[in-house]
Structure formats: structure tokens, C-alpha cells
Amino acid sequence: MAVPRHKHTRASVGQRRMHLFIAKAALTTCPKCNKPILSHTACKNCGYYKGREVIDVLSKLTKKEQKTKEKEIKQAEKESKQDKPLTATK
């Protein structure tokens, strides 16, 4: 069995581990509902990926939950449309 020949000091162990850290996940916003999501994944809130619906989120909910979810999605769409700046063309 291998045994280390010399004691590793805390400083040398710390220098080795200096680059071992956890980076924060890079989140983007969903273009449809403006919720933070991981890039290259379908949105769990609205079920859209690259502009088309991939997951039918509303089918898994009850009727009451479906209505509230639809209202939230419509409200988010209205807010996102209002945030876009108007451009003047000549």
C-alpha cells in the first residue's frame, strides 16, 4: 500500500485545491414567460423550447390550476411586449 513520504501542509493542500470550486449555473430567461431557466432546456413553467411548445404543461393540472396558469402566461406575454422599445424607421 502506498504511503505518503512527507506531510502535506495546509498551504500546499490549499494551493492544490485553489481551482476546485463550484461555479454558479448560467441561467437565461425564457423568451415566452421571462422565468430563469438553464440554457438549452425546455422551460418547466410554460413548456416552450426554441419558440415551440415541447411539453404540454397545462394537461397535467386540474381545471382550476389551468385557468390560473393561463392567466399568468398571458400576463407575462403582455409585460414582455410592453418592455420592447419601439424603433423609428425612415
A tleap script that builds the chain and sets N, CA, C and O, in Angstrom:
source leaprc.protein.ff14SB
mol = sequence {
  NMET ALA VAL PRO ARG HIE LYS HIE THR ARG
  ALA SER VAL GLY GLN ARG ARG MET HIE LEU
  PHE ILE ALA LYS ALA ALA LEU THR THR CYS
  PRO LYS CYS ASN LYS PRO ILE LEU SER HIE
  THR ALA CYS LYS ASN CYS GLY TYR TYR LYS
  GLY ARG GLU VAL ILE ASP VAL LEU SER LYS
  LEU THR LYS LYS GLU GLN LYS THR LYS GLU
  LYS GLU ILE LYS GLN ALA GLU LYS GLU SER
  LYS GLN ASP LYS PRO LEU THR ALA THR CLYS
}
set mol.1.N position { 0.838 -1.174 0.000 }
set mol.1.CA position { 0.000 0.000 0.000 }
set mol.1.C position { 0.887 1.242 0.000 }
set mol.1.O position { 1.899 1.287 0.699 }
set mol.2.N position { 0.508 2.244 -0.780 }
set mol.2.CA position { 1.302 3.462 -0.899 }
set mol.2.C position { 1.086 4.365 0.305 }
set mol.2.O position { -0.041 4.576 0.752 }
set mol.3.N position { 2.190 4.893 0.817 }
set mol.3.CA position { 2.143 5.788 1.970 }
set mol.3.C position { 2.862 7.070 1.570 }
set mol.3.O position { 3.946 7.003 0.990 }
set mol.4.N position { 2.285 8.243 1.864 }
set mol.4.CA position { 2.972 9.483 1.508 }
set mol.4.C position { 4.281 9.623 2.288 }
set mol.4.O position { 4.332 9.311 3.478 }
set mol.5.N position { 5.333 10.089 1.619 }
set mol.5.CA position { 6.639 10.187 2.266 }
set mol.5.C position { 6.715 11.369 3.208 }
set mol.5.O position { 7.390 11.301 4.235 }
set mol.6.N position { 6.028 12.461 2.870 }
set mol.6.CA position { 6.108 13.662 3.692 }
set mol.6.C position { 4.710 14.192 3.965 }
set mol.6.O position { 3.761 13.938 3.224 }
set mol.7.N position { 4.623 14.935 5.053 }
set mol.7.CA position { 3.340 15.552 5.404 }
set mol.7.C position { 3.030 16.674 4.421 }
set mol.7.O position { 3.906 17.472 4.086 }
set mol.8.N position { 1.801 16.734 3.965 }
set mol.8.CA position { 1.354 17.834 3.108 }
set mol.8.C position { 0.811 18.938 4.007 }
set mol.8.O position { -0.152 18.724 4.743 }
set mol.9.N position { 1.419 20.107 3.951 }
set mol.9.CA position { 0.981 21.213 4.796 }
set mol.9.C position { -0.365 21.744 4.303 }
set mol.9.O position { -0.780 21.488 3.173 }
set mol.10.N position { -1.025 22.482 5.173 }
set mol.10.CA position { -2.317 23.047 4.799 }
set mol.10.C position { -2.175 24.006 3.624 }
set mol.10.O position { -3.068 24.108 2.783 }
set mol.11.N position { -1.057 24.700 3.574 }
set mol.11.CA position { -0.838 25.653 2.488 }
set mol.11.C position { -0.717 24.936 1.141 }
set mol.11.O position { -1.312 25.369 0.154 }
set mol.12.N position { 0.040 23.859 1.096 }
set mol.12.CA position { 0.203 23.157 -0.180 }
set mol.12.C position { -1.085 22.464 -0.593 }
set mol.12.O position { -1.395 22.391 -1.782 }
set mol.13.N position { -1.838 21.954 0.377 }
set mol.13.CA position { -3.133 21.351 0.059 }
set mol.13.C position { -4.084 22.422 -0.462 }
set mol.13.O position { -4.822 22.194 -1.420 }
set mol.14.N position { -4.064 23.601 0.180 }
set mol.14.CA position { -4.920 24.697 -0.249 }
set mol.14.C position { -4.561 25.201 -1.632 }
set mol.14.O position { -5.449 25.556 -2.408 }
set mol.15.N position { -3.258 25.241 -1.962 }
set mol.15.CA position { -2.830 25.678 -3.287 }
set mol.15.C position { -3.299 24.697 -4.355 }
set mol.15.O position { -3.675 25.105 -5.454 }
set mol.16.N position { -3.278 23.415 -4.036 }
set mol.16.CA position { -3.748 22.414 -4.995 }
set mol.16.C position { -5.256 22.543 -5.213 }
set mol.16.O position { -5.750 22.409 -6.333 }
set mol.17.N position { -5.969 22.803 -4.128 }
set mol.17.CA position { -7.430 22.873 -4.212 }
set mol.17.C position { -7.940 24.248 -4.644 }
set mol.17.O position { -9.151 24.457 -4.717 }
set mol.18.N position { -7.052 25.174 -4.926 }
set mol.18.CA position { -7.447 26.537 -5.225 }
set mol.18.C position { -8.407 26.604 -6.415 }
set mol.18.O position { -9.300 27.451 -6.436 }
set mol.19.N position { -8.238 25.743 -7.381 }
set mol.19.CA position { -9.065 25.792 -8.579 }
set mol.19.C position { -10.258 24.852 -8.514 }
set mol.19.O position { -11.022 24.762 -9.475 }
set mol.20.N position { -10.431 24.153 -7.405 }
set mol.20.CA position { -11.574 23.266 -7.263 }
set mol.20.C position { -12.687 24.033 -6.567 }
set mol.20.O position { -12.687 24.156 -5.342 }
set mol.21.N position { -13.612 24.537 -7.323 }
set mol.21.CA position { -14.737 25.265 -6.744 }
set mol.21.C position { -15.948 25.044 -7.635 }
set mol.21.O position { -15.818 24.635 -8.789 }
set mol.22.N position { -17.109 25.314 -7.099 }
set mol.22.CA position { -18.359 25.134 -7.829 }
set mol.22.C position { -18.759 26.477 -8.421 }
set mol.22.O position { -18.894 27.470 -7.707 }
set mol.23.N position { -18.944 26.492 -9.723 }
set mol.23.CA position { -19.373 27.715 -10.383 }
set mol.23.C position { -20.895 27.776 -10.393 }
set mol.23.O position { -21.563 26.743 -10.438 }
set mol.24.N position { -21.438 28.979 -10.352 }
set mol.24.CA position { -22.880 29.154 -10.404 }
set mol.24.C position { -23.379 28.764 -11.787 }
set mol.24.O position { -22.689 28.948 -12.790 }
set mol.25.N position { -24.590 28.222 -11.822 }
set mol.25.CA position { -25.189 27.836 -13.094 }
set mol.25.C position { -25.539 29.087 -13.890 }
set mol.25.O position { -26.091 30.045 -13.349 }
set mol.26.N position { -25.215 29.069 -15.174 }
set mol.26.CA position { -25.513 30.197 -16.040 }
set mol.26.C position { -26.970 30.112 -16.467 }
set mol.26.O position { -27.344 29.253 -17.265 }
set mol.27.N position { -27.782 31.002 -15.933 }
set mol.27.CA position { -29.204 30.991 -16.237 }
set mol.27.C position { -29.528 32.023 -17.298 }
set mol.27.O position { -28.917 33.091 -17.346 }
set mol.28.N position { -30.488 31.701 -18.144 }
set mol.28.CA position { -31.025 32.639 -19.115 }
set mol.28.C position { -32.504 32.809 -18.824 }
set mol.28.O position { -33.061 32.098 -17.987 }
set mol.29.N position { -33.139 33.740 -19.503 }
set mol.29.CA position { -34.573 33.935 -19.286 }
set mol.29.C position { -35.346 33.326 -20.440 }
set mol.29.O position { -34.918 33.368 -21.593 }
set mol.30.N position { -36.481 32.766 -20.107 }
set mol.30.CA position { -37.363 32.188 -21.125 }
set mol.30.C position { -37.953 33.335 -21.937 }
set mol.30.O position { -38.467 34.289 -21.353 }
set mol.31.N position { -37.894 33.274 -23.273 }
set mol.31.CA position { -38.434 34.382 -24.070 }
set mol.31.C position { -39.959 34.497 -23.980 }
set mol.31.O position { -40.510 35.567 -24.239 }
set mol.32.N position { -40.636 33.424 -23.622 }
set mol.32.CA position { -42.095 33.465 -23.560 }
set mol.32.C position { -42.596 33.954 -22.199 }
set mol.32.O position { -43.451 34.837 -22.141 }
set mol.33.N position { -42.074 33.389 -21.105 }
set mol.33.CA position { -42.610 33.719 -19.775 }
set mol.33.C position { -41.629 34.494 -18.893 }
set mol.33.O position { -41.980 34.866 -17.774 }
set mol.34.N position { -40.423 34.740 -19.368 }
set mol.34.CA position { -39.396 35.515 -18.650 }
set mol.34.C position { -38.994 34.916 -17.309 }
set mol.34.O position { -38.610 35.653 -16.401 }
set mol.35.N position { -39.075 33.606 -17.166 }
set mol.35.CA position { -38.604 32.931 -15.960 }
set mol.35.C position { -37.158 32.492 -16.192 }
set mol.35.O position { -36.795 32.185 -17.328 }
set mol.36.N position { -36.319 32.454 -15.149 }
set mol.36.CA position { -34.943 31.979 -15.333 }
set mol.36.C position { -34.905 30.470 -15.563 }
set mol.36.O position { -35.511 29.706 -14.811 }
set mol.37.N position { -34.182 30.043 -16.617 }
set mol.37.CA position { -34.042 28.626 -16.951 }
set mol.37.C position { -32.599 28.342 -17.333 }
set mol.37.O position { -31.843 29.257 -17.660 }
set mol.38.N position { -32.223 27.075 -17.290 }
set mol.38.CA position { -30.926 26.669 -17.809 }
set mol.38.C position { -30.958 26.754 -19.328 }
set mol.38.O position { -31.997 26.503 -19.940 }
set mol.39.N position { -29.845 27.100 -19.936 }
set mol.39.CA position { -29.812 27.196 -21.382 }
set mol.39.C position { -29.910 25.802 -22.005 }
set mol.39.O position { -29.476 24.814 -21.413 }
set mol.40.N position { -30.473 25.739 -23.178 }
set mol.40.CA position { -30.664 24.506 -23.949 }
set mol.40.C position { -31.586 23.508 -23.253 }
set mol.40.O position { -31.421 22.299 -23.418 }
set mol.41.N position { -32.545 23.993 -22.484 }
set mol.41.CA position { -33.536 23.127 -21.861 }
set mol.41.C position { -34.912 23.739 -22.052 }
set mol.41.O position { -35.045 24.949 -22.232 }
set mol.42.N position { -35.930 22.898 -22.012 }
set mol.42.CA position { -37.302 23.378 -22.124 }
set mol.42.C position { -37.700 24.052 -20.813 }
set mol.42.O position { -37.270 23.641 -19.736 }
set mol.43.N position { -38.512 25.077 -20.918 }
set mol.43.CA position { -38.971 25.812 -19.734 }
set mol.43.C position { -39.999 24.960 -18.999 }
set mol.43.O position { -40.951 24.466 -19.603 }
set mol.44.N position { -39.804 24.792 -17.700 }
set mol.44.CA position { -40.736 23.993 -16.915 }
set mol.44.C position { -41.999 24.763 -16.591 }
set mol.44.O position { -43.016 24.169 -16.233 }
set mol.45.N position { -41.945 26.082 -16.713 }
set mol.45.CA position { -43.109 26.893 -16.398 }
set mol.45.C position { -44.113 26.905 -17.554 }
set mol.45.O position { -45.307 26.694 -17.340 }
set mol.46.N position { -43.632 27.153 -18.783 }
set mol.46.CA position { -44.554 27.254 -19.924 }
set mol.46.C position { -44.419 26.096 -20.896 }
set mol.46.O position { -45.326 25.881 -21.700 }
set mol.47.N position { -43.324 25.338 -20.861 }
set mol.47.CA position { -43.162 24.174 -21.723 }
set mol.47.C position { -42.624 24.479 -23.103 }
set mol.47.O position { -42.673 23.612 -23.976 }
set mol.48.N position { -42.112 25.679 -23.337 }
set mol.48.CA position { -41.614 26.049 -24.659 }
set mol.48.C position { -40.105 25.886 -24.741 }
set mol.48.O position { -39.389 26.071 -23.758 }
set mol.49.N position { -39.633 25.530 -25.948 }
set mol.49.CA position { -38.202 25.447 -26.244 }
set mol.49.C position { -38.001 25.889 -27.682 }
set mol.49.O position { -38.610 25.329 -28.594 }
set mol.50.N position { -37.162 26.876 -27.892 }
set mol.50.CA position { -36.869 27.437 -29.209 }
set mol.50.C position { -38.136 27.885 -29.939 }
set mol.50.O position { -38.280 27.655 -31.140 }
set mol.51.N position { -39.036 28.513 -29.222 }
set mol.51.CA position { -40.217 29.101 -29.849 }
set mol.51.C position { -41.372 28.166 -30.125 }
set mol.51.O position { -42.383 28.599 -30.678 }
set mol.52.N position { -41.262 26.907 -29.761 }
set mol.52.CA position { -42.392 25.998 -29.971 }
set mol.52.C position { -42.647 25.206 -28.696 }
set mol.52.O position { -41.748 25.000 -27.881 }
set mol.53.N position { -43.907 24.762 -28.541 }
set mol.53.CA position { -44.289 24.054 -27.333 }
set mol.53.C position { -43.814 22.609 -27.403 }
set mol.53.O position { -44.165 21.876 -28.328 }
set mol.54.N position { -43.023 22.210 -26.433 }
set mol.54.CA position { -42.476 20.859 -26.382 }
set mol.54.C position { -43.200 20.037 -25.327 }
set mol.54.O position { -43.487 18.859 -25.539 }
set mol.55.N position { -43.495 20.663 -24.185 }
set mol.55.CA position { -44.164 19.993 -23.076 }
set mol.55.C position { -45.518 20.648 -22.870 }
set mol.55.O position { -45.609 21.873 -22.781 }
set mol.56.N position { -46.574 19.840 -22.792 }
set mol.56.CA position { -47.900 20.378 -22.509 }
set mol.56.C position { -48.061 20.468 -20.997 }
set mol.56.O position { -48.441 19.500 -20.338 }
set mol.57.N position { -47.766 21.642 -20.464 }
set mol.57.CA position { -47.764 21.845 -19.023 }
set mol.57.C position { -49.187 21.846 -18.469 }
set mol.57.O position { -49.422 21.372 -17.358 }
set mol.58.N position { -50.126 22.372 -19.233 }
set mol.58.CA position { -51.479 22.529 -18.742 }
set mol.58.C position { -52.243 21.213 -18.630 }
set mol.58.O position { -53.201 21.128 -17.861 }
set mol.59.N position { -51.848 20.198 -19.367 }
set mol.59.CA position { -52.593 18.929 -19.344 }
set mol.59.C position { -52.430 18.198 -18.009 }
set mol.59.O position { -53.274 17.379 -17.645 }
set mol.60.N position { -51.369 18.487 -17.291 }
set mol.60.CA position { -51.108 17.798 -16.026 }
set mol.60.C position { -51.803 18.467 -14.843 }
set mol.60.O position { -51.754 17.952 -13.726 }
set mol.61.N position { -52.448 19.609 -15.078 }
set mol.61.CA position { -53.067 20.370 -13.997 }
set mol.61.C position { -54.578 20.163 -13.964 }
set mol.61.O position { -55.182 19.696 -14.930 }
set mol.62.N position { -55.164 20.518 -12.838 }
set mol.62.CA position { -56.623 20.483 -12.741 }
set mol.62.C position { -57.187 21.709 -13.457 }
set mol.62.O position { -56.435 22.603 -13.846 }
set mol.63.N position { -58.514 21.752 -13.632 }
set mol.63.CA position { -59.132 22.856 -14.368 }
set mol.63.C position { -58.873 24.201 -13.694 }
set mol.63.O position { -58.597 25.197 -14.364 }
set mol.64.N position { -58.962 24.223 -12.383 }
set mol.64.CA position { -58.755 25.468 -11.647 }
set mol.64.C position { -57.316 25.953 -11.808 }
set mol.64.O position { -57.074 27.143 -12.012 }
set mol.65.N position { -56.355 25.019 -11.714 }
set mol.65.CA position { -54.948 25.372 -11.876 }
set mol.65.C position { -54.657 25.799 -13.311 }
set mol.65.O position { -53.830 26.681 -13.543 }
set mol.66.N position { -55.343 25.167 -14.286 }
set mol.66.CA position { -55.144 25.520 -15.692 }
set mol.66.C position { -55.524 26.967 -15.946 }
set mol.66.O position { -54.799 27.688 -16.631 }
set mol.67.N position { -56.656 27.400 -15.400 }
set mol.67.CA position { -57.108 28.773 -15.617 }
set mol.67.C position { -56.135 29.782 -15.025 }
set mol.67.O position { -55.825 30.794 -15.654 }
set mol.68.N position { -55.656 29.512 -13.828 }
set mol.68.CA position { -54.712 30.443 -13.213 }
set mol.68.C position { -53.385 30.471 -13.970 }
set mol.68.O position { -52.777 31.531 -14.118 }
set mol.69.N position { -52.941 29.323 -14.442 }
set mol.69.CA position { -51.691 29.242 -15.202 }
set mol.69.C position { -51.814 30.000 -16.522 }
set mol.69.O position { -50.892 30.713 -16.919 }
set mol.70.N position { -52.976 29.844 -17.215 }
set mol.70.CA position { -53.189 30.559 -18.468 }
set mol.70.C position { -53.177 32.070 -18.251 }
set mol.70.O position { -52.628 32.814 -19.064 }
set mol.71.N position { -53.784 32.521 -17.149 }
set mol.71.CA position { -53.785 33.945 -16.850 }
set mol.71.C position { -52.365 34.446 -16.592 }
set mol.71.O position { -52.002 35.536 -17.033 }
set mol.72.N position { -51.567 33.659 -15.883 }
set mol.72.CA position { -50.178 34.047 -15.617 }
set mol.72.C position { -49.387 34.160 -16.914 }
set mol.72.O position { -48.617 35.103 -17.095 }
set mol.73.N position { -49.575 33.210 -17.807 }
set mol.73.CA position { -48.836 33.209 -19.077 }
set mol.73.C position { -49.237 34.412 -19.928 }
set mol.73.O position { -48.376 35.069 -20.514 }
set mol.74.N position { -50.546 34.709 -20.002 }
set mol.74.CA position { -50.997 35.864 -20.780 }
set mol.74.C position { -50.475 37.161 -20.188 }
set mol.74.O position { -50.085 38.070 -20.922 }
set mol.75.N position { -50.464 37.251 -18.877 }
set mol.75.CA position { -49.956 38.451 -18.208 }
set mol.75.C position { -48.464 38.628 -18.497 }
set mol.75.O position { -48.011 39.743 -18.756 }
set mol.76.N position { -47.707 37.543 -18.454 }
set mol.76.CA position { -46.267 37.615 -18.735 }
set mol.76.C position { -46.010 38.016 -20.182 }
set mol.76.O position { -45.073 38.766 -20.455 }
set mol.77.N position { -46.833 37.524 -21.119 }
set mol.77.CA position { -46.672 37.895 -22.525 }
set mol.77.C position { -46.946 39.380 -22.728 }
set mol.77.O position { -46.233 40.047 -23.478 }
set mol.78.N position { -47.978 39.902 -22.061 }
set mol.78.CA position { -48.295 41.323 -22.184 }
set mol.78.C position { -47.156 42.174 -21.652 }
set mol.78.O position { -46.796 43.180 -22.263 }
set mol.79.N position { -46.582 41.780 -20.515 }
set mol.79.CA position { -45.480 42.536 -19.935 }
set mol.79.C position { -44.249 42.500 -20.820 }
set mol.79.O position { -43.547 43.505 -20.941 }
set mol.80.N position { -43.973 41.363 -21.440 }
set mol.80.CA position { -42.793 41.264 -22.298 }
set mol.80.C position { -42.965 42.093 -23.564 }
set mol.80.O position { -41.990 42.641 -24.079 }
set mol.81.N position { -44.196 42.192 -24.075 }
set mol.81.CA position { -44.438 43.012 -25.268 }
set mol.81.C position { -44.305 44.495 -24.941 }
set mol.81.O position { -43.855 45.269 -25.786 }
set mol.82.N position { -44.679 44.900 -23.751 }
set mol.82.CA position { -44.582 46.302 -23.370 }
set mol.82.C position { -43.145 46.723 -23.142 }
set mol.82.O position { -42.820 47.896 -23.326 }
set mol.83.N position { -42.276 45.811 -22.748 }
set mol.83.CA position { -40.886 46.126 -22.442 }
set mol.83.C position { -40.059 46.379 -23.691 }
set mol.83.O position { -39.025 47.042 -23.607 }
set mol.84.N position { -40.478 45.873 -24.850 }
set mol.84.CA position { -39.699 46.054 -26.072 }
set mol.84.C position { -39.739 47.513 -26.516 }
set mol.84.O position { -40.818 48.100 -26.586 }
set mol.85.N position { -38.575 48.115 -26.820 }
set mol.85.CA position { -38.565 49.504 -27.258 }
set mol.85.C position { -39.038 49.629 -28.708 }
set mol.85.O position { -38.812 48.741 -29.530 }
set mol.86.N position { -39.681 50.718 -28.993 }
set mol.86.CA position { -40.130 50.988 -30.355 }
set mol.86.C position { -38.991 51.604 -31.146 }
set mol.86.O position { -38.269 52.465 -30.643 }
set mol.87.N position { -38.831 51.156 -32.389 }
set mol.87.CA position { -37.775 51.702 -33.226 }
set mol.87.C position { -38.401 52.531 -34.331 }
set mol.87.O position { -39.438 52.163 -34.883 }
set mol.88.N position { -37.777 53.637 -34.649 }
set mol.88.CA position { -38.268 54.511 -35.701 }
set mol.88.C position { -37.543 54.179 -36.996 }
set mol.88.O position { -36.315 54.090 -37.023 }
set mol.89.N position { -38.307 53.996 -38.071 }
set mol.89.CA position { -37.701 53.732 -39.376 }
set mol.89.C position { -38.005 54.897 -40.301 }
set mol.89.O position { -39.057 55.525 -40.187 }
set mol.90.N position { -37.091 55.187 -41.214 }
set mol.90.CA position { -37.261 56.309 -42.138 }
set mol.90.C position { -37.839 55.849 -43.432 }
set mol.90.O position { -38.053 56.658 -44.335 }
savepdb mol mol.pdb
quit
